Amino acid sequence: MDADKRDSFTVSVGDLLASWNLPHATGRVYGLLLVSEEPQSLDTIAAELSLSKGSVSTAVRQLDSWGLARTIPQPGSRRLLVEAAGGIASLLEASHARAGTLIAALREGEDLVGPGPARRRLQDVIGLFESYVDVGNQMLTAYRRQRERRP
């Protein structure tokens, strides 16, 4: 694979995930893992992306917690290999869970306001987040069905 194209890709994925409030380094690690044919060691990832091993370790923990990467222990060693897992669906599911928590908190605020502009504004925000979750869940359901039909 062309190293310049790979570097551009990893930076782009880093930018995308940074826009979702994940560290840029985490996105770059995810980008590298997505285009790697084999699981990678933390040392290899650090060298490929010119990141510290500590940054890579933190990124891998974050990706693992989001279901975007998995670690593979090496028998007889403390070293781990890492590979991309699942996909962006895990990230969207986590985002929907957060949106659900926000919706619940906003609903509690409805008791704090009477009829008027504040209530309408609050209900508009609740409606927006409920729509986001509903559409996202429909999209994820369709995605999963499509994957099940693949050979």
C-alpha positions in Angstrom: 0.0 0.0 0.0 1.2 3.5 -0.8 2.6 5.0 2.4 1.4 8.5 1.6 -2.1 7.4 0.9 -2.1 5.3 4.1 -0.9 8.3 6.1 -3.5 10.5 4.5 -6.2 8.0 5.3 -5.1 7.6 9.0 -5.1 11.4 9.4 -8.6 11.6 7.9 -9.9 8.9 10.2 -8.2 10.8 13.1 -10.0 14.0 12.1 -13.3 12.2 11.8 -13.1 10.6 15.3 -11.8 13.9 16.8 -15.0 15.5 15.6 -16.8 12.9 17.7 -14.7 13.9 20.7 -12.2 11.1 20.6 -8.5 12.0 20.6 -6.9 12.4 17.1 -4.4 9.8 18.0 -7.1 7.3 18.7 -8.6 7.9 15.3 -5.3 7.5 13.6 -4.7 4.2 15.3 -8.1 3.1 14.3 -7.4 4.1 10.7 -4.2 2.2 10.6 -5.9 -0.9 12.1 -8.6 -0.7 9.5 -6.2 -1.0 6.6 -3.8 -3.5 8.2 -4.1 -7.1 6.9 -2.7 -8.5 10.1 -3.0 -7.6 13.8 -0.4 -5.1 14.9 1.8 -4.7 18.0 1.8 -1.5 20.0 5.4 -0.9 19.0 4.6 -1.3 15.3 1.6 1.1 15.6 3.7 3.6 17.5 6.5 3.5 14.9 4.1 3.6 11.9 2.2 6.7 13.3 5.1 8.4 15.0 3.2 8.3 18.3 4.5 7.4 21.8 3.8 3.9 23.0 1.7 5.5 25.8 -0.5 7.3 23.3 -1.0 4.1 21.4 -1.8 2.2 24.5 -4.4 4.8 25.6 -5.8 4.8 22.0 -6.1 1.0 22.0 -7.9 1.0 25.4 -10.4 3.6 24.0 -11.0 1.7 20.8 -11.5 -1.5 22.8 -14.0 0.2 25.1 -16.0 1.4 22.0 -15.9 -2.1 20.4 -13.8 -0.8 17.5 -10.7 -2.9 18.2 -9.7 -6.0 20.0 -6.5 -7.1 21.7 -5.0 -10.5 21.2 -2.8 -11.7 24.0 0.5 -13.4 23.0 1.1 -16.7 25.0 4.1 -16.4 27.2 4.4 -12.7 26.8 2.9 -9.4 28.1 2.8 -8.1 24.5 -0.5 -7.7 22.8 -1.5 -7.6 19.2 -4.4 -5.3 18.1 -6.8 -5.5 15.2 -9.8 -3.5 14.1 -13.1 -5.0 15.2 -16.8 -4.6 14.5 -16.9 -1.3 12.9 -18.4 2.1 13.2 -21.8 0.5 14.3 -20.4 0.1 17.8 -19.5 3.8 17.9 -23.0 4.7 16.7 -24.6 2.4 19.3 -22.6 4.1 22.1 -23.6 7.5 20.7 -27.3 6.5 20.8 -26.9 5.3 24.4 -25.5 8.7 25.3 -28.3 10.4 23.5 -30.8 8.3 25.4 -29.2 9.4 28.7 -29.5 13.0 27.5 -33.1 12.6 26.6 -33.9 11.2 30.0 -32.2 14.2 31.7 -34.0 16.7 29.4 -37.4 15.0 30.2 -36.7 15.8 33.9 -36.4 19.4 32.9 -39.9 19.5 31.6 -41.2 19.5 35.2 -39.2 22.7 35.8 -40.9 24.9 33.2 -44.5 25.9 32.5 -46.2 26.3 29.2 -44.3 28.7 27.1 -41.1 29.3 25.1 -38.8 27.3 27.5 -41.0 24.2 27.3 -41.3 24.4 23.5 -37.5 24.8 23.2 -36.9 21.9 25.6 -39.4 19.7 23.7 -37.8 20.6 20.4 -34.4 19.5 21.6 -35.9 16.3 23.0 -37.7 15.6 19.7 -34.5 16.2 17.8 -32.5 13.7 19.9 -35.3 11.1 19.8 -35.4 11.4 16.0 -31.6 11.0 15.9 -31.8 7.8 17.9 -34.8 6.4 16.0 -33.2 7.0 12.5 -29.9 5.7 13.7 -31.5 2.5 15.1 -33.3 2.0 11.8 -30.0 2.4 9.9 -28.2 0.0 12.2 -31.0 -2.6 11.9 -30.8 -2.3 8.1 -27.0 -2.6 8.2 -27.1 -5.7 10.3 -29.7 -7.3 8.0 -27.5 -6.6 5.0 -24.5 -8.1 6.7 -26.4 -11.2 7.6 -27.3 -11.7 3.9 -23.6 -11.5 2.7 -22.0 -14.8 1.8 
